[in-house]
Amino acid sequence: MRLWLGEDERRPDPAPARADARKALATGTAAWLLGAGLAWFFLPALDAAGFGWLLPMSVIGFALGIAGITVVQVHRHRTGERGRRNRGGPTVDQSSED
């Protein structure tokens, strides 16, 4: 096995994989929401043990998840519209002759 290949022996880089970040963000956001609910339910016991900070932490995690989902949605919307315009779809001819 060789560790270095010459330029003429290399294969081209593969195309980047398309990933859907919305699923990962939605799962993480749901986990933070579940954690916030559990922390709120067990708040007296958590406060007594010195872990009362878990509730604000999980609320902040949930808020950041919502912000992340929003950013991904806006990015997908903007790049989707740009992609449709650049694909060369049907255009309306404005210079019609009468």
Order of alpha helices (4+ residues) and beta strands (2+ residues): alpha-alpha-alpha
